[in-house]
Amino acid sequence: MKTSPYLSNQNRLADVIAAIQVMGSYKFYKLNFSDWADRISGDLNEADKWGKVFIEHPEFFRIDQTKKKASLVWRRNHPKNYNVDTRNEITKADFLALSDEKKTRISRSPLSNNDISMLIESAISLHSRALQLKQDSRWWIPIVIGVIAGVVSFIANKVMGNI
Protein backbone atom coordinates (compact mmCIF):
# COMPACT_ATOMS: atom_id res chain seq x y z
CA MET A 1 0.00 0.00 0.00
CA LYS A 2 1.41 3.37 -1.02
CA THR A 3 2.04 5.89 1.76
CA SER A 4 0.00 9.07 1.55
CA PRO A 5 1.99 12.16 0.55
CA TYR A 6 0.37 13.88 3.54
CA LEU A 7 2.41 11.56 5.78
CA SER A 8 5.70 11.82 3.86
CA ASN A 9 6.81 14.88 5.79
CA GLN A 10 5.68 16.20 9.17
CA ASN A 11 5.19 19.67 7.66
CA ARG A 12 3.35 18.53 4.54
CA LEU A 13 -0.11 19.69 5.62
CA ALA A 14 1.29 23.12 6.53
CA ASP A 15 3.04 23.29 3.13
CA VAL A 16 -0.14 22.38 1.25
CA ILE A 17 -2.14 24.98 3.19
CA ALA A 18 0.50 27.66 2.57
CA ALA A 19 0.54 26.86 -1.15
CA ILE A 20 -3.27 26.97 -1.37
CA GLN A 21 -3.37 30.37 0.36
CA VAL A 22 -0.70 31.96 -1.82
CA MET A 23 -1.69 30.35 -5.12
CA GLY A 24 -5.34 31.12 -4.52
CA SER A 25 -4.81 34.81 -3.87
CA TYR A 26 -1.71 35.87 -5.84
CA LYS A 27 -2.35 38.02 -8.91
CA PHE A 28 -0.86 35.46 -11.31
CA TYR A 29 -2.39 31.99 -11.27
CA LYS A 30 0.59 30.09 -12.75
CA LEU A 31 4.32 30.51 -12.03
CA ASN A 32 7.42 28.36 -12.19
CA PHE A 33 8.48 26.43 -9.08
CA SER A 34 11.16 28.90 -7.99
CA ASP A 35 8.79 31.87 -8.27
CA TRP A 36 6.21 29.99 -6.16
CA ALA A 37 8.98 29.13 -3.68
CA ASP A 38 9.80 32.82 -3.40
CA ARG A 39 6.15 33.80 -2.98
CA ILE A 40 5.31 31.04 -0.49
CA SER A 41 8.43 30.70 1.64
CA GLY A 42 10.61 33.61 0.57
CA ASP A 43 13.38 31.29 -0.63
CA LEU A 44 14.07 30.71 -4.32
CA ASN A 45 16.28 27.76 -3.36
CA GLU A 46 13.24 25.77 -2.21
CA ALA A 47 11.94 25.32 -5.77
CA ASP A 48 12.51 21.55 -5.68
CA LYS A 49 10.65 21.22 -2.39
CA TRP A 50 7.63 23.11 -3.71
CA GLY A 51 7.76 21.26 -7.03
CA LYS A 52 7.52 18.00 -5.09
CA VAL A 53 4.55 19.31 -3.08
CA PHE A 54 2.75 20.34 -6.28
CA ILE A 55 3.47 17.05 -8.05
CA GLU A 56 2.48 14.87 -5.08
CA HIS A 57 -0.84 16.68 -4.55
CA PRO A 58 -2.70 16.61 -7.87
CA GLU A 59 -5.95 16.97 -5.91
CA PHE A 60 -5.04 20.67 -5.57
CA PHE A 61 -2.25 21.52 -8.02
CA ARG A 62 -1.58 21.11 -11.74
CA ILE A 63 1.76 21.09 -13.50
CA ASP A 64 1.99 22.47 -17.04
CA GLN A 65 3.26 20.50 -20.03
CA THR A 66 6.81 21.76 -19.56
CA LYS A 67 6.78 20.32 -16.00
CA LYS A 68 8.15 23.66 -14.75
CA LYS A 69 5.06 25.67 -13.83
CA ALA A 70 2.30 24.99 -11.34
CA SER A 71 -1.17 26.34 -10.71
CA LEU A 72 -4.09 25.71 -8.41
CA VAL A 73 -6.67 23.42 -10.04
CA TRP A 74 -9.69 25.40 -8.88
CA ARG A 75 -8.24 28.64 -10.17
CA ARG A 76 -7.58 27.13 -13.61
CA ASN A 77 -11.33 26.87 -14.02
CA HIS A 78 -11.72 30.64 -13.87
CA PRO A 79 -11.66 32.49 -17.18
CA LYS A 80 -8.46 34.27 -18.11
CA ASN A 81 -9.89 37.78 -17.79
CA TYR A 82 -8.21 39.33 -14.73
CA ASN A 83 -5.98 42.34 -15.30
CA VAL A 84 -3.24 42.05 -12.66
CA ASP A 85 -2.40 45.76 -12.89
CA THR A 86 -5.88 47.21 -12.47
CA ARG A 87 -7.20 44.19 -10.52
CA ASN A 88 -10.36 44.25 -12.60
CA GLU A 89 -11.93 41.75 -14.94
CA ILE A 90 -11.95 42.50 -18.64
CA THR A 91 -14.18 41.26 -21.43
CA LYS A 92 -13.10 38.72 -24.02
CA ALA A 93 -13.22 41.44 -26.67
CA ASP A 94 -10.91 43.62 -24.59
CA PHE A 95 -8.55 40.68 -24.12
CA LEU A 96 -8.43 39.93 -27.84
CA ALA A 97 -7.68 43.59 -28.58
CA LEU A 98 -4.58 43.59 -26.35
CA SER A 99 -1.04 43.25 -27.71
CA ASP A 100 0.81 40.01 -26.94
CA GLU A 101 2.91 41.87 -24.38
CA LYS A 102 -0.15 43.19 -22.54
CA LYS A 103 -1.84 39.78 -22.64
CA THR A 104 0.92 38.56 -20.31
CA ARG A 105 -0.59 40.87 -17.67
CA ILE A 106 -3.91 39.02 -17.83
CA SER A 107 -4.44 36.11 -15.47
CA ARG A 108 -7.26 34.14 -13.91
CA SER A 109 -9.07 35.89 -11.08
CA PRO A 110 -8.00 35.07 -7.52
CA LEU A 111 -10.20 32.79 -5.42
CA SER A 112 -12.53 34.18 -2.81
CA ASN A 113 -11.72 33.76 0.88
CA ASN A 114 -14.54 31.19 1.08
CA ASP A 115 -13.05 29.19 -1.80
CA ILE A 116 -9.62 29.20 -0.16
CA SER A 117 -11.14 28.17 3.18
CA MET A 118 -12.94 25.28 1.50
CA LEU A 119 -9.72 24.05 -0.10
CA ILE A 120 -7.90 24.27 3.24
CA GLU A 121 -10.67 22.29 4.93
CA SER A 122 -10.35 19.67 2.20
CA ALA A 123 -6.59 19.42 2.78
CA ILE A 124 -7.13 19.01 6.53
CA SER A 125 -9.76 16.34 5.89
CA LEU A 126 -7.48 14.43 3.49
CA HIS A 127 -4.64 14.61 6.00
CA SER A 128 -6.90 13.32 8.78
CA ARG A 129 -8.04 10.42 6.60
CA ALA A 130 -4.45 9.53 5.78
CA LEU A 131 -3.60 9.46 9.50
CA GLN A 132 -6.66 7.33 10.22
CA LEU A 133 -5.79 4.86 7.46
CA LYS A 134 -2.26 4.59 8.82
CA GLN A 135 -3.62 3.85 12.30
CA ASP A 136 -6.17 1.39 10.92
CA SER A 137 -3.44 -0.48 9.06
CA ARG A 138 -1.87 -1.42 12.40
CA TRP A 139 -4.83 -3.54 13.59
CA TRP A 140 -2.71 -6.68 13.54
CA ILE A 141 -0.01 -5.48 15.98
CA PRO A 142 -1.94 -6.17 19.24
CA ILE A 143 -2.96 -9.60 17.92
CA VAL A 144 0.63 -10.54 17.05
CA ILE A 145 1.87 -9.32 20.44
CA GLY A 146 -0.84 -11.37 22.14
CA VAL A 147 0.08 -14.49 20.16
CA ILE A 148 3.79 -14.04 20.89
CA ALA A 149 3.08 -13.52 24.59
CA GLY A 150 0.92 -16.66 24.60
CA VAL A 151 3.59 -18.73 22.86
CA VAL A 152 6.30 -17.46 25.21
CA SER A 153 4.09 -18.21 28.21
CA PHE A 154 3.31 -21.69 26.88
CA ILE A 155 6.99 -22.45 26.28
CA ALA A 156 7.96 -21.06 29.69
CA ASN A 157 5.33 -23.28 31.37
CA LYS A 158 6.57 -26.36 29.51
CA VAL A 159 10.21 -25.62 30.33
CA MET A 160 9.42 -24.89 34.00
CA GLY A 161 7.28 -28.02 34.20
CA ASN A 162 10.18 -30.18 32.96
CA ILE A 163 12.62 -28.85 35.55
C-alpha positions as CSV (number, residue, x, y, z in Angstrom):
1,M,0.0,0.0,0.0
2,K,1.4,3.4,-1.0
3,T,2.0,5.9,1.8
4,S,0.0,9.1,1.5
5,P,2.0,12.2,0.6
6,Y,0.4,13.9,3.5
7,L,2.4,11.6,5.8
8,S,5.7,11.8,3.9
9,N,6.8,14.9,5.8
10,Q,5.7,16.2,9.2
11,N,5.2,19.7,7.7
12,R,3.3,18.5,4.5
13,L,-0.1,19.7,5.6
14,A,1.3,23.1,6.5
15,D,3.0,23.3,3.1
16,V,-0.1,22.4,1.2
17,I,-2.1,25.0,3.2
18,A,0.5,27.7,2.6
19,A,0.5,26.9,-1.2
20,I,-3.3,27.0,-1.4
21,Q,-3.4,30.4,0.4
22,V,-0.7,32.0,-1.8
23,M,-1.7,30.3,-5.1
24,G,-5.3,31.1,-4.5
25,S,-4.8,34.8,-3.9
26,Y,-1.7,35.9,-5.8
27,K,-2.4,38.0,-8.9
28,F,-0.9,35.5,-11.3
29,Y,-2.4,32.0,-11.3
30,K,0.6,30.1,-12.8
31,L,4.3,30.5,-12.0
32,N,7.4,28.4,-12.2
33,F,8.5,26.4,-9.1
34,S,11.2,28.9,-8.0
35,D,8.8,31.9,-8.3
36,W,6.2,30.0,-6.2
37,A,9.0,29.1,-3.7
38,D,9.8,32.8,-3.4
39,R,6.2,33.8,-3.0
40,I,5.3,31.0,-0.5
41,S,8.4,30.7,1.6
42,G,10.6,33.6,0.6
43,D,13.4,31.3,-0.6
44,L,14.1,30.7,-4.3
45,N,16.3,27.8,-3.4
46,E,13.2,25.8,-2.2
47,A,11.9,25.3,-5.8
48,D,12.5,21.5,-5.7
49,K,10.7,21.2,-2.4
50,W,7.6,23.1,-3.7
51,G,7.8,21.3,-7.0
52,K,7.5,18.0,-5.1
53,V,4.5,19.3,-3.1
54,F,2.8,20.3,-6.3
55,I,3.5,17.1,-8.0
56,E,2.5,14.9,-5.1
57,H,-0.8,16.7,-4.6
58,P,-2.7,16.6,-7.9
59,E,-5.9,17.0,-5.9
60,F,-5.0,20.7,-5.6
61,F,-2.2,21.5,-8.0
62,R,-1.6,21.1,-11.7
63,I,1.8,21.1,-13.5
64,D,2.0,22.5,-17.0
65,Q,3.3,20.5,-20.0
66,T,6.8,21.8,-19.6
67,K,6.8,20.3,-16.0
68,K,8.2,23.7,-14.8
69,K,5.1,25.7,-13.8
70,A,2.3,25.0,-11.3
71,S,-1.2,26.3,-10.7
72,L,-4.1,25.7,-8.4
73,V,-6.7,23.4,-10.0
74,W,-9.7,25.4,-8.9
75,R,-8.2,28.6,-10.2
76,R,-7.6,27.1,-13.6
77,N,-11.3,26.9,-14.0
78,H,-11.7,30.6,-13.9
79,P,-11.7,32.5,-17.2
80,K,-8.5,34.3,-18.1
81,N,-9.9,37.8,-17.8
82,Y,-8.2,39.3,-14.7
83,N,-6.0,42.3,-15.3
84,V,-3.2,42.1,-12.7
85,D,-2.4,45.8,-12.9
86,T,-5.9,47.2,-12.5
87,R,-7.2,44.2,-10.5
88,N,-10.4,44.3,-12.6
89,E,-11.9,41.8,-14.9
90,I,-11.9,42.5,-18.6
91,T,-14.2,41.3,-21.4
92,K,-13.1,38.7,-24.0
93,A,-13.2,41.4,-26.7
94,D,-10.9,43.6,-24.6
95,F,-8.6,40.7,-24.1
96,L,-8.4,39.9,-27.8
97,A,-7.7,43.6,-28.6
98,L,-4.6,43.6,-26.4
99,S,-1.0,43.3,-27.7
100,D,0.8,40.0,-26.9
101,E,2.9,41.9,-24.4
102,K,-0.1,43.2,-22.5
103,K,-1.8,39.8,-22.6
104,T,0.9,38.6,-20.3
105,R,-0.6,40.9,-17.7
106,I,-3.9,39.0,-17.8
107,S,-4.4,36.1,-15.5
108,R,-7.3,34.1,-13.9
109,S,-9.1,35.9,-11.1
110,P,-8.0,35.1,-7.5
111,L,-10.2,32.8,-5.4
112,S,-12.5,34.2,-2.8
113,N,-11.7,33.8,0.9
114,N,-14.5,31.2,1.1
115,D,-13.1,29.2,-1.8
116,I,-9.6,29.2,-0.2
117,S,-11.1,28.2,3.2
118,M,-12.9,25.3,1.5
119,L,-9.7,24.1,-0.1
120,I,-7.9,24.3,3.2
121,E,-10.7,22.3,4.9
122,S,-10.4,19.7,2.2
123,A,-6.6,19.4,2.8
124,I,-7.1,19.0,6.5
125,S,-9.8,16.3,5.9
126,L,-7.5,14.4,3.5
127,H,-4.6,14.6,6.0
128,S,-6.9,13.3,8.8
129,R,-8.0,10.4,6.6
130,A,-4.5,9.5,5.8
131,L,-3.6,9.5,9.5
132,Q,-6.7,7.3,10.2
133,L,-5.8,4.9,7.5
134,K,-2.3,4.6,8.8
135,Q,-3.6,3.9,12.3
136,D,-6.2,1.4,10.9
137,S,-3.4,-0.5,9.1
138,R,-1.9,-1.4,12.4
139,W,-4.8,-3.5,13.6
140,W,-2.7,-6.7,13.5
141,I,0.0,-5.5,16.0
142,P,-1.9,-6.2,19.2
143,I,-3.0,-9.6,17.9
144,V,0.6,-10.5,17.0
145,I,1.9,-9.3,20.4
146,G,-0.8,-11.4,22.1
147,V,0.1,-14.5,20.2
148,I,3.8,-14.0,20.9
149,A,3.1,-13.5,24.6
150,G,0.9,-16.7,24.6
151,V,3.6,-18.7,22.9
152,V,6.3,-17.5,25.2
153,S,4.1,-18.2,28.2
154,F,3.3,-21.7,26.9
155,I,7.0,-22.5,26.3
156,A,8.0,-21.1,29.7
157,N,5.3,-23.3,31.4
158,K,6.6,-26.4,29.5
159,V,10.2,-25.6,30.3
160,M,9.4,-24.9,34.0
161,G,7.3,-28.0,34.2
162,N,10.2,-30.2,33.0
163,I,12.6,-28.9,35.6
